[in-house]
Amino acid sequence: MSSQVIIPPDLPQLAAETTADRPWPLRLLSKKIAEYVGRMSPMWVEGEVLQFTPRGSSRAQFFTLRDLDEQFSINCKAWSNIIPAEFAEGSRVVLRVKPDFWVGNGSLSLQVAEIRFAGVGDVLARLEMLRRRLGEEGLFAPSRKLPLPFLPRRIGLICGSNAKAKDDVIVNAQARWPEVDFEMREVKVQGPASAGQVMAALAELDAMEDVDVIVIARGGGSVEDLLPFSDEGLVRAVVAARTPVVTAIGHEGDRPIVDDAADYRASTPTDAAKRIVPDVQEERRILQEGLKRGRMAIDRRLTQAQSDLDTVLTRPVLAYPLTLVETREEELTRTAARLTELVERGLFDAGSALDALRRHLRSLSPQAVLDRGYAVLRTPDAVVRSADDVEVGTHLEALLAAGRLELTVTAARSGDDREES
């Protein structure tokens, strides 16, 4: 503050002159502190950058500077044009600052004029080295993460005593599924003893057969507050758990390593509640919608099937099924009649041909000749065709139209010659 604070005459002019009967108003004290701080010269300070979120379009940037040895931090403000590109949480820096006291809320901050790097913060550097080493071991591989159950029988909850994170998980989970059951373990979630208590609670819940999922909830905090959740022992315990583990530490900037090892990382305890149990109203809506769509699909299928059946039934072959049989029957009758006619005609023609052949054979038959009064003479060896074939005294057999005669040649004439025996 550049101008000197003027104290009204009715008030003590110096702080040492104030009494219980004549006190300063608090606003006057704030102005006097601001005046004193304003007279301080710019100085160089060293620390580690925490809680820095760049604001792309803002002229001013805000972050927290932590002492390297003591658990002390102070808010800082710097113009965007002096922020280096490498400036990030965990950076160890040396700043040229001017202290500034805000009268409105009585807060002390530092106005940064220049930034120089002094190295990466020891704590975050060690955590990054541990994160990298565990990652190289494959502890964070997606293939080893366990799937979360759709509706757990019982939820194991590890949280602080009377912590808001506990209420966020329970209230939001019960709002989604009123019958949800919790098995709670209240532990220290900050300080040196925190990691051991969380591991003990995790082992106890993991051994319970009816606990289907375990939630580790905290609800945010500073980097120092979250250090127990980057403990290597706790990280390995989460990886080794047989039960799926959900972390809800609630810190986006500096993610503790246990978030990488968990089977599911929730951004907040409320997000964890939404992830571990389904919304009963939503599930009912989905079931009702599915049932509605199923009925509509069945109705459409039945309607289409009925339409197809009606179309098929209108076809002549199904509307009048005997038509095809009757048509084939008529064709078969005509074919049978035709075959009968052809057979009869063939038999008639064959009979006529046979009769003609019979008459022809009869006309050529020796019997017909015999019937006309002729006879056939034959020797025991052959038929006599010429008088020269026999001699006088030869015995012959005469075949007549009816019967036979035994003859002896008494004379044989050849042509007009006559010979007597």
C-alpha positions as CSV (number, residue, x, y, z in Angstrom):
1,M,0.0,0.0,0.0
2,S,1.7,3.2,-1.2
3,S,-0.2,5.8,0.9
4,Q,0.1,6.0,4.7
5,V,-2.8,5.0,6.7
6,I,-4.3,7.9,8.6
7,I,-5.6,7.1,12.1
8,P,-8.5,9.1,13.4
9,P,-7.6,11.4,16.3
10,D,-10.0,9.6,18.7
11,L,-8.1,6.3,18.3
12,P,-4.6,5.4,19.6
13,Q,-2.0,6.4,17.1
14,L,0.3,3.5,17.8
15,A,-0.5,-0.2,18.3
16,A,1.3,-0.2,21.7
17,E,-1.2,2.5,22.8
18,T,-4.3,0.4,22.3
19,T,-6.1,-0.9,25.4
20,A,-9.2,-3.0,26.1
21,D,-11.2,0.2,26.4
22,R,-9.6,1.8,23.4
23,P,-9.1,-1.0,20.7
24,W,-8.4,-0.5,17.0
25,P,-11.1,-1.7,14.6
26,L,-10.1,-4.8,12.7
27,R,-10.2,-2.9,9.4
28,L,-7.6,-0.5,10.8
29,L,-5.3,-3.4,11.7
30,S,-5.6,-4.9,8.3
31,K,-4.7,-1.6,6.7
32,K,-1.7,-1.1,9.0
33,I,-0.5,-4.7,8.1
34,A,-1.0,-3.9,4.4
35,E,0.9,-0.7,4.8
36,Y,3.8,-2.5,6.5
37,V,3.8,-5.3,4.0
38,G,3.7,-2.8,1.2
39,R,6.9,-1.1,2.4
40,M,8.8,-4.4,2.1
41,S,11.3,-4.6,-0.6
42,P,11.2,-7.2,-3.5
43,M,13.1,-10.4,-2.6
44,W,14.1,-13.8,-3.9
45,V,12.5,-16.9,-2.4
46,E,12.8,-20.6,-3.2
47,G,10.2,-23.3,-3.1
48,E,8.2,-26.1,-4.9
49,V,5.3,-25.4,-7.2
50,L,2.0,-27.0,-6.2
51,Q,-1.6,-26.8,-7.4
52,F,-0.9,-25.1,-10.7
53,T,-3.6,-25.2,-13.4
54,P,-2.7,-23.0,-16.5
55,R,-5.5,-20.6,-17.6
56,G,-4.9,-20.3,-21.3
57,S,-6.9,-17.1,-21.9
58,S,-6.2,-15.3,-18.6
59,R,-3.6,-12.6,-18.1
60,A,-2.8,-13.8,-14.6
61,Q,-1.8,-17.2,-13.4
62,F,-2.1,-18.6,-9.9
63,F,-0.3,-21.3,-8.1
64,T,0.9,-22.4,-4.6
65,L,4.5,-22.3,-3.5
66,R,5.5,-24.8,-0.8
67,D,8.6,-24.6,1.4
68,L,11.2,-27.3,0.6
69,D,11.6,-28.4,4.2
70,E,8.6,-27.3,6.2
71,Q,4.9,-27.9,5.6
72,F,4.3,-24.3,4.8
73,S,2.8,-22.9,1.6
74,I,1.6,-19.5,0.2
75,N,-0.4,-18.4,-2.7
76,C,1.3,-16.7,-5.6
77,K,0.2,-14.6,-8.6
78,A,2.2,-14.1,-11.8
79,W,1.4,-12.5,-15.1
80,S,1.0,-15.1,-17.9
81,N,3.8,-13.6,-20.0
82,I,6.5,-14.4,-17.4
83,I,5.4,-18.1,-17.0
84,P,8.0,-20.4,-18.7
85,A,6.6,-23.2,-20.9
86,E,8.2,-25.8,-18.6
87,F,6.6,-24.4,-15.5
88,A,4.5,-27.1,-13.9
89,E,3.5,-28.7,-10.6
90,G,6.6,-30.2,-8.9
91,S,9.0,-27.6,-10.3
92,R,11.6,-26.4,-7.9
93,V,11.9,-22.6,-8.5
94,V,13.5,-19.4,-7.3
95,L,11.1,-16.4,-7.6
96,R,11.6,-12.7,-7.3
97,V,8.5,-11.6,-5.4
98,K,6.9,-8.7,-3.7
99,P,4.6,-9.6,-0.6
100,D,1.0,-8.4,-0.9
101,F,-1.6,-8.3,1.8
102,W,-5.2,-8.4,0.8
103,V,-7.2,-6.3,3.2
104,G,-10.6,-7.8,2.2
105,N,-9.9,-11.3,3.6
106,G,-6.7,-10.8,5.5
107,S,-4.7,-13.0,3.2
108,L,-1.0,-12.8,2.4
109,S,0.2,-13.7,-1.1
110,L,3.2,-13.1,-3.3
111,Q,3.2,-11.1,-6.5
112,V,5.8,-12.8,-8.8
113,A,8.0,-10.7,-11.0
114,E,10.5,-13.2,-12.2
115,I,10.8,-17.1,-12.3
116,R,13.9,-19.2,-12.4
117,F,14.1,-23.0,-12.2
118,A,16.0,-24.6,-9.4
119,G,15.2,-28.3,-10.2
120,V,12.3,-30.7,-9.9
121,G,10.6,-31.1,-6.5
122,D,12.2,-33.9,-4.5
123,V,8.9,-35.5,-3.4
124,L,7.2,-35.5,-6.8
125,A,10.4,-36.6,-8.5
126,R,10.6,-39.6,-6.2
127,L,7.0,-40.4,-6.9
128,E,7.5,-40.2,-10.6
129,M,10.4,-42.5,-10.4
130,L,8.4,-45.0,-8.3
131,R,5.4,-44.7,-10.7
132,R,7.7,-45.4,-13.7
133,R,9.4,-48.4,-12.0
134,L,6.1,-50.0,-11.0
135,G,4.7,-49.4,-14.5
136,E,7.7,-51.2,-16.0
137,E,6.9,-54.2,-13.8
138,G,3.4,-54.3,-15.5
139,L,1.5,-53.5,-12.3
140,F,-0.6,-50.9,-14.2
141,A,-1.3,-53.0,-17.3
142,P,-5.0,-53.0,-18.3
143,S,-4.9,-56.8,-18.8
144,R,-4.5,-57.4,-15.1
145,K,-7.3,-55.2,-14.0
146,L,-10.4,-57.0,-12.7
147,P,-13.9,-56.2,-14.1
148,L,-16.4,-54.6,-11.7
149,P,-19.5,-56.6,-10.8
150,F,-22.8,-55.3,-12.2
151,L,-24.6,-55.5,-8.8
152,P,-22.3,-56.2,-5.9
153,R,-23.7,-58.1,-2.9
154,R,-21.7,-56.1,-0.5
155,I,-19.4,-53.1,-1.0
156,G,-16.3,-52.7,1.1
157,L,-15.6,-49.0,1.9
158,I,-12.3,-47.7,3.3
159,C,-12.5,-44.1,4.3
160,G,-11.7,-41.6,7.0
161,S,-13.7,-41.3,10.2
162,N,-16.8,-39.1,9.7
163,A,-15.4,-38.0,6.4
164,K,-17.5,-36.4,3.7
165,A,-16.2,-38.9,1.2
166,K,-17.9,-41.7,3.2
167,D,-21.3,-39.8,3.0
168,D,-20.8,-39.1,-0.7
169,V,-20.3,-42.8,-1.5
170,I,-23.1,-44.1,0.7
171,V,-25.7,-41.5,0.0
172,N,-25.2,-41.6,-3.8
173,A,-25.0,-45.4,-3.9
174,Q,-28.2,-45.7,-1.9
175,A,-29.9,-43.1,-4.1
176,R,-29.2,-45.3,-7.1
177,W,-29.8,-48.7,-5.4
178,P,-31.6,-48.4,-2.0
179,E,-30.8,-52.1,-1.1
180,V,-27.1,-51.7,-1.4
181,D,-25.1,-53.1,1.6
182,F,-21.8,-51.6,2.9
183,E,-19.0,-53.1,5.0
184,M,-17.1,-50.0,6.2
185,R,-13.6,-49.6,7.6
186,E,-12.7,-46.2,9.0
187,V,-9.0,-45.5,9.0
188,K,-6.6,-42.6,8.9
189,V,-6.4,-41.2,5.4
190,Q,-3.6,-38.7,6.1
191,G,-0.2,-39.0,7.9
192,P,2.5,-41.6,8.3
193,A,0.1,-44.3,9.7
194,S,-2.4,-43.9,6.9
195,A,-0.9,-46.3,4.4
196,G,-0.6,-49.2,6.9
197,Q,-4.1,-48.8,8.1
198,V,-5.5,-48.7,4.6
199,M,-3.5,-51.9,3.7
200,A,-4.8,-53.6,6.8
201,A,-8.4,-52.7,6.0
202,L,-7.9,-53.7,2.4
203,A,-6.6,-57.2,3.4
204,E,-9.5,-57.7,5.8
205,L,-12.2,-56.8,3.3
206,D,-10.5,-58.7,0.5
207,A,-10.7,-61.9,2.7
208,M,-14.5,-61.6,3.0
209,E,-16.3,-63.8,0.5
210,D,-19.4,-61.7,0.2
211,V,-17.6,-58.4,-0.5
212,D,-17.6,-58.1,-4.3
213,V,-15.9,-54.7,-4.7
214,I,-13.8,-52.4,-2.4
215,V,-13.8,-48.6,-2.5
216,I,-10.9,-46.5,-1.1
217,A,-12.2,-43.0,-0.7
218,R,-10.7,-39.8,0.5
219,G,-12.0,-36.7,-1.2
220,G,-9.0,-34.7,-2.4
221,G,-6.3,-32.8,-0.5
222,S,-2.9,-31.3,-1.0
223,V,0.0,-33.2,-2.4
224,E,1.4,-33.8,1.1
225,D,-2.0,-35.1,2.3
226,L,-2.2,-37.6,-0.6
227,L,1.4,-39.0,-0.1
228,P,0.2,-42.2,1.7
229,F,-1.8,-43.2,-1.4
230,S,1.5,-43.3,-3.3
231,D,3.0,-45.7,-0.8
232,E,4.6,-48.7,-2.7
233,G,3.3,-51.2,-0.2
234,L,-0.3,-49.9,-0.6
235,V,0.1,-49.9,-4.4
236,R,1.2,-53.6,-4.4
237,A,-1.5,-54.5,-2.0
238,V,-4.1,-53.1,-4.3
239,V,-2.6,-55.0,-7.3
240,A,-2.6,-58.3,-5.3
241,A,-6.2,-58.0,-4.1
242,R,-8.6,-60.7,-5.4
243,T,-11.5,-58.3,-5.1
244,P,-11.8,-55.4,-7.6
245,V,-10.6,-52.2,-6.1
246,V,-12.0,-48.7,-6.9
247,T,-10.1,-45.6,-5.8
248,A,-11.9,-42.3,-5.2
249,I,-9.1,-40.1,-3.9
250,G,-10.6,-37.1,-5.6
251,H,-7.5,-35.2,-6.9
252,E,-7.1,-34.5,-10.6
253,G,-3.8,-32.6,-10.6
254,D,-1.4,-34.9,-8.7
255,R,-2.8,-38.4,-9.1
256,P,-1.5,-40.7,-6.4
257,I,0.1,-43.9,-7.7
258,V,-2.7,-46.1,-6.2
259,D,-5.0,-44.6,-8.9
260,D,-2.9,-46.3,-11.6
261,A,-3.0,-49.6,-9.7
262,A,-6.7,-49.7,-9.0
263,D,-9.1,-51.7,-11.2
264,Y,-11.1,-48.5,-11.7
265,R,-10.2,-44.9,-10.9
266,A,-13.1,-42.7,-9.9
267,S,-12.6,-38.9,-10.1
268,T,-14.6,-38.3,-6.9
269,P,-16.4,-40.4,-4.3
270,T,-19.7,-39.5,-5.9
271,D,-18.3,-40.8,-9.2
272,A,-17.3,-44.1,-7.5
273,A,-20.9,-44.5,-6.2
274,K,-22.3,-44.1,-9.7
275,R,-19.8,-46.6,-11.0
276,I,-20.1,-49.4,-8.5
277,V,-23.9,-49.7,-8.5
278,P,-26.4,-49.3,-11.3
279,D,-29.3,-46.8,-11.2
280,V,-32.4,-48.8,-10.3
281,Q,-34.6,-46.3,-12.1
282,E,-32.4,-46.3,-15.2
283,E,-32.3,-50.1,-15.1
284,R,-36.1,-50.3,-14.8
285,R,-36.4,-47.8,-17.7
286,I,-34.1,-49.9,-19.8
287,L,-36.0,-53.1,-18.9
288,Q,-39.3,-51.5,-19.7
289,E,-38.0,-50.1,-23.0
290,G,-36.5,-53.5,-23.9
291,L,-39.8,-55.2,-23.0
292,K,-41.7,-52.6,-25.2
293,R,-39.3,-53.1,-28.1
294,G,-39.5,-56.8,-27.7
295,R,-43.3,-56.8,-27.8
296,M,-43.2,-54.5,-30.8
297,A,-40.7,-56.8,-32.6
298,I,-42.8,-59.9,-31.9
299,D,-46.0,-58.1,-33.0
300,R,-44.2,-57.1,-36.2
301,R,-42.9,-60.6,-36.7
302,L,-46.4,-62.1,-36.1
303,T,-48.1,-59.5,-38.4
304,Q,-45.5,-60.2,-41.2
305,A,-45.9,-63.9,-40.7
306,Q,-49.7,-63.7,-40.9
307,S,-49.4,-61.5,-44.0
308,D,-47.0,-64.1,-45.6
309,L,-49.4,-66.9,-44.7
310,D,-52.4,-65.1,-46.1
311,T,-50.5,-64.5,-49.3
312,V,-49.5,-68.1,-49.5
313,L,-53.1,-69.3,-48.9
314,T,-54.4,-67.1,-51.7
315,R,-52.3,-69.1,-54.2
316,P,-54.5,-71.6,-56.2
317,V,-52.4,-74.6,-55.2
318,L,-53.3,-73.9,-51.5
319,A,-56.7,-72.3,-52.0
320,Y,-57.9,-75.3,-54.1
321,P,-55.4,-78.0,-53.3
322,L,-57.4,-80.7,-55.2
323,T,-57.1,-78.8,-58.5
324,L,-53.6,-80.1,-59.1
325,V,-54.7,-83.6,-58.2
326,E,-57.8,-83.5,-60.4
327,T,-55.7,-82.1,-63.2
328,R,-53.2,-84.8,-62.9
329,E,-56.0,-87.4,-62.6
330,E,-57.6,-86.2,-65.8
331,E,-54.2,-86.4,-67.5
332,L,-53.7,-89.9,-66.1
333,T,-57.1,-91.0,-67.3
334,R,-56.5,-89.6,-70.8
335,T,-53.1,-91.3,-70.9
336,A,-54.5,-94.6,-69.7
337,A,-57.2,-94.4,-72.3
338,R,-54.7,-93.6,-75.0
339,L,-52.5,-96.5,-73.9
340,T,-55.5,-98.9,-73.8
341,E,-56.4,-97.7,-77.3
342,L,-52.9,-98.1,-78.6
343,V,-52.6,-101.6,-77.0
344,E,-55.9,-102.7,-78.4
345,R,-55.0,-101.3,-81.8
346,G,-51.6,-103.0,-81.6
347,L,-53.3,-106.3,-80.6
348,F,-55.8,-106.0,-83.4
349,D,-53.1,-105.2,-86.0
350,A,-51.0,-108.0,-84.7
351,G,-54.0,-110.4,-84.9
352,S,-54.7,-109.4,-88.4
353,A,-51.1,-109.9,-89.4
354,L,-51.1,-113.2,-87.6
355,D,-54.3,-114.3,-89.5
356,A,-52.8,-113.3,-92.8
357,L,-49.6,-115.1,-92.0
358,R,-51.6,-118.2,-90.9
359,R,-53.5,-118.2,-94.2
360,H,-50.3,-117.8,-96.1
361,L,-48.7,-120.6,-94.1
362,R,-51.7,-122.7,-94.7
363,S,-51.6,-122.0,-98.4
364,L,-48.0,-123.2,-98.4
365,S,-48.5,-126.0,-96.0
366,P,-47.9,-129.6,-97.3
367,Q,-51.1,-130.5,-95.5
368,A,-53.0,-128.3,-97.9
369,V,-51.5,-130.1,-100.8
370,L,-52.3,-133.5,-99.3
371,D,-55.9,-132.3,-98.7
372,R,-56.2,-131.7,-102.4
373,G,-55.5,-135.4,-103.0
374,Y,-51.8,-135.5,-103.3
375,A,-49.5,-137.8,-101.4
376,V,-45.8,-137.5,-100.3
377,L,-43.6,-140.4,-101.0
378,R,-40.4,-140.9,-99.0
379,T,-37.8,-143.4,-98.4
380,P,-36.4,-143.9,-95.0
381,D,-33.7,-141.3,-95.9
382,A,-35.4,-138.7,-98.1
383,V,-38.5,-137.5,-100.0
384,V,-38.9,-139.0,-103.4
385,R,-39.0,-136.2,-106.0
386,S,-38.2,-138.1,-109.2
387,A,-38.7,-141.6,-110.5
388,D,-35.0,-141.7,-110.8
389,D,-34.7,-141.5,-107.0
390,V,-36.1,-145.1,-106.6
391,E,-35.7,-148.5,-108.1
392,V,-38.0,-151.3,-108.5
393,G,-38.5,-153.1,-105.3
394,T,-37.8,-150.1,-103.2
395,H,-40.1,-149.8,-100.1
396,L,-41.7,-146.4,-99.8
397,E,-44.0,-144.7,-97.3
398,A,-46.9,-142.6,-98.7
399,L,-48.1,-139.7,-96.6
400,L,-51.8,-139.0,-97.3
401,A,-54.0,-136.2,-96.0
402,A,-55.2,-138.7,-93.5
403,G,-53.0,-141.7,-92.8
404,R,-50.0,-143.5,-94.3
405,L,-49.4,-146.3,-96.8
406,E,-46.6,-148.8,-97.1
407,L,-45.7,-149.3,-100.8
408,T,-43.2,-151.3,-102.9
409,V,-42.1,-150.0,-106.2
410,T,-43.1,-152.4,-108.9
411,A,-42.2,-150.1,-111.8
412,A,-40.5,-146.8,-112.3
413,R,-40.9,-144.5,-115.3
414,S,-38.8,-141.5,-116.1
415,G,-40.5,-139.0,-118.3
416,D,-42.3,-140.9,-121.2
417,D,-40.2,-144.1,-120.8
418,R,-41.8,-147.2,-119.5
419,E,-40.0,-150.1,-117.8
420,E,-41.6,-153.2,-116.5
421,S,-40.2,-155.3,-113.8
